[in-house]
Amino acid sequence: MSKDTITVDNLVVERGGKRVLHGISFALQPGAISTLLGANGAGKSSTVMALSGAIPTASGSVSLGDFRLTGLSPDAVRRRGVAMVPEGHRVLGQMSVEDNLLVSVLERGAAARRDGLARAFAIFPELEARRHQLAGDLSGGQKQMVAMAQAFLAKPRFMIVDELSLGLAPAIVKRLAEALTLAAQDGIGVLLIEQFANLALGLASHALVMERGRIVFDGSSQTLRQQPDILHGAYLAV
Ligand SMILES: Nc1ncnc2c1ncn2[C@@H]1O[C@H](COP(=O)(O)OP(=O)(O)OP(=O)(O)O)[C@@H](O)[C@H]1O
């Protein structure tokens, strides 16, 4: 196991008194894009929220290398190198694009802030021209770019993206997908939740399929594409 592998071991999560994850186990590798697929209510969001510290776990563990992330706050998980891009391209609407980006630079000092902005604008040049605009006035696609740039600025080892393409135009989705591919080429591990399975399987090398709080497939995207029954079954199992 690489020291940078995320290992999820027998994770159990309960929400509203109901068990929604029934002891799931899987691993995520650095430099690879993994996708987590499944029908509405299968448990994808619960999984990523548990990974990022946003909801508590009943039992089991999440580790990055030898370091146990289970029980840490979302901020502490982010500081250990796991950045989350939540569903719905959320930004701080009353703040400028630039200030939205700067709040995500973890290091102190003017040089780190300057470098951070330069990195964000290198990934998404379209944000530079809008740096002084209120983030709330951006289009949905531009907000998603800000949300993804915020994750990049934390210099993560892993990025978890919940619903990449939701409500966005295909041209924007292509830009966001390219940024994720480049991130993986840079060694960042990516976990992608995506409603369009074809898009997700085109980007990811590794796929996980969930059904009613359980992992029912863990293997290569190529294998999953060759076995369409698994995906069809999972999307019908609600
Ligand atoms: N806040 C909550 N309180 C209680 N139960 C919840 C809560 N949010 C989700 N659930 C339940 O947890 C289970 C898993 O839902 P989850 O949102 O993780 O699935 P999902 O695969 O992400 O689906 P979707 O794509 O619809 O978000 C479902 O049975 C759902 O009803």
Ligand as a Chemical Component Dictionary entry (heavy atoms), coordinates in Angstrom:
data_LIG
# 
_chem_comp.id                   LIG 
_chem_comp.type                 NON-POLYMER 
_chem_comp.pdbx_formal_charge   0 
_chem_comp.three_letter_code    LIG 
# 
loop_
_chem_comp_atom.comp_id 
_chem_comp_atom.atom_id 
_chem_comp_atom.alt_atom_id 
_chem_comp_atom.type_symbol 
_chem_comp_atom.charge 
_chem_comp_atom.model_Cartn_x 
_chem_comp_atom.model_Cartn_y 
_chem_comp_atom.model_Cartn_z 
_chem_comp_atom.pdbx_ordinal 
LIG N1  N1  N 0 -29.807 14.159 6.266  1  
LIG C1  C1  C 0 -30.225 12.910 6.222  2  
LIG N2  N2  N 0 -30.851 12.330 7.266  3  
LIG C2  C2  C 0 -31.274 11.059 7.226  4  
LIG N3  N3  N 0 -31.115 10.258 6.167  5  
LIG C3  C3  C 0 -30.511 10.761 5.102  6  
LIG C4  C4  C 0 -30.031 12.094 5.058  7  
LIG N4  N4  N 0 -29.465 12.314 3.850  8  
LIG C5  C5  C 0 -29.575 11.153 3.173  9  
LIG N5  N5  N 0 -30.208 10.229 3.918  10 
LIG C6  C6  C 0 -30.500 8.846  3.516  11 
LIG O1  O1  O 0 -29.264 8.187  3.336  12 
LIG C7  C7  C 0 -29.367 7.246  2.249  13 
LIG C8  C8  C 0 -28.219 7.517  1.296  14 
LIG O2  O2  O 0 -28.393 8.810  0.735  15 
LIG P1  P1  P 0 -27.229 9.580  -0.031 16 
LIG O3  O3  O 0 -27.658 11.002 -0.181 17 
LIG O4  O4  O 0 -25.942 9.281  0.604  18 
LIG O5  O5  O 0 -27.287 8.853  -1.433 19 
LIG P2  P2  P 0 -26.750 9.318  -2.839 20 
LIG O6  O6  O 0 -26.306 8.083  -3.506 21 
LIG O7  O7  O 0 -25.758 10.402 -2.679 22 
LIG O8  O8  O 0 -28.030 9.866  -3.541 23 
LIG P3  P3  P 0 -28.304 11.295 -4.226 24 
LIG O9  O9  O 0 -27.638 11.203 -5.543 25 
LIG O10 O10 O 0 -29.791 11.332 -4.309 26 
LIG O11 O11 O 0 -27.736 12.317 -3.288 27 
LIG C9  C9  C 0 -30.741 7.426  1.643  28 
LIG O12 O12 O 0 -31.569 6.399  2.158  29 
LIG C10 C10 C 0 -31.208 8.772  2.165  30 
LIG O13 O13 O 0 -32.598 8.780  2.326  31 
# 
loop_
_chem_comp_bond.comp_id 
_chem_comp_bond.atom_id_1 
_chem_comp_bond.atom_id_2 
_chem_comp_bond.value_order 
_chem_comp_bond.pdbx_ordinal 
LIG N1  C1  SING 1  
LIG C1  N2  SING 2  
LIG C1  C4  DOUB 3  
LIG N2  C2  DOUB 4  
LIG C2  N3  SING 5  
LIG N3  C3  DOUB 6  
LIG C3  C4  SING 7  
LIG C3  N5  SING 8  
LIG C4  N4  SING 9  
LIG N4  C5  DOUB 10 
LIG C5  N5  SING 11 
LIG N5  C6  SING 12 
LIG C6  O1  SING 13 
LIG C6  C10 SING 14 
LIG O1  C7  SING 15 
LIG C7  C8  SING 16 
LIG C7  C9  SING 17 
LIG C8  O2  SING 18 
LIG O2  P1  SING 19 
LIG P1  O3  DOUB 20 
LIG P1  O4  SING 21 
LIG P1  O5  SING 22 
LIG O5  P2  SING 23 
LIG P2  O6  DOUB 24 
LIG P2  O7  SING 25 
LIG P2  O8  SING 26 
LIG O8  P3  SING 27 
LIG P3  O9  DOUB 28 
LIG P3  O10 SING 29 
LIG P3  O11 SING 30 
LIG C9  O12 SING 31 
LIG C9  C10 SING 32 
LIG C10 O13 SING 33 
# 
